[in-house]
């Protein structure tokens, strides 16, 4: 073949390829234009409905509320965990995440229209001012609390550091109401409780919502080492009724007990939302045995910790099936307009398990002993979990299952799940436990584990 024929052939091939690329780009552009046109039509519909409501509803609606409710409806239609946060709600979420705020330092509830003090937090302004558990707060700076919700009353008690507030307190055994001045200070919420149960360290992690959770957990381990000394058998990490919180805190707590390997895998629609968190060398317990307690109230970040330690055979998991929330929410700020809590990824345990709507199954099933009145309730109300939530994300890799009982007795001597965990740390098979074989090994992982 002559050079001119070769050149002509190459030119024709380039022309055909160029035409193909042009057709492909043109098709994609046309599809995008069509999709946008459809969205604009729907926005026209939304605008028409909005104007009808504003002009013809029986009472004049609040325009801001209308838009906020419309946005919330859009997000809540996606799944149960996506939502819009008003500027106030977004600010409150940031306060919870920091785990510190200007306040008095008391745990409270609402009773008969006034605030009842559950307990003052040690070494806080309320504690130093002499506020006691059981006190009733009736007025704040002379204004009655009557008619306020608990959240509204708490909001009034919070405020700038060093600012004073006058509490009117009714105390049992004291004839007249008391006036107590309290000066606000930085209050740090401790999400961790712990105690020495003879030769076993019990660490209760109440939430992962605070960015200080890992720090408090680490301090608990160090204190228990000193308190119990050389006879320390191991640790019970109690995650029962822990609703979850920050992903990075779940990763840090898991890492504290692991030397290597994956902790959690996240997989989103976009590559930026997919990642793998790995453990760094160093086990703060120095290899001591660990038992994790879970129940139907253990969700999200709690399940990440339980799943990671279970998959690595680092801990035995005891209790009942967890809640089954296997999705990750990202907080997206919207400037002065608040923010979005948007589901952006699913998470998987180190073995590639998705626990979405199915939960973590314990290695040893131990059900709590319910008081008679609760047994009657359980017959009427079955345990709930992620799988029972309307519009939840589906799990295509494992059968869905509802949650389990989330009751935990206040008295440790009646806590059969804690007792079983301590027995296991002493090398005894718990009498109340039913061993579940292959609890951590699904037949087909939901996602392949990258090397």
Secondary structure by P-SEA (a helix, b strand, c coil): ccaaaaaaaaaaaaaaaaaaaaaaaaaaaaaaaaaaaaaaaaaaaaaaaaaaaaccccccccaaaaaaaaaaaaaaaacccbbbbcaaaaaaaaaaaaccccccbbbbbbcccbbbbcccccccccccccccccbbbccccccccccccaaaaaaaacccccbbbbbbcccccccbbbbbbbbbcbbbbbcccccccccbbbbbbccccccaaaaaaaaaaaaaaaaacccccbbbbcccccccccaaaaaaaaaaaccccccbbbbcccccccbbbbbcccccccccbbbbbbcccccaaaaaaaaaaaaaccbbbbccccccccbbbbbbbcccccccccccbbbbcccccccccccccccbbbbccccaaaaaaaaacccccccccccccccccbbbbbbccccccccccccaaaaaaaaaaaccccccbbbbccccccccccccccc
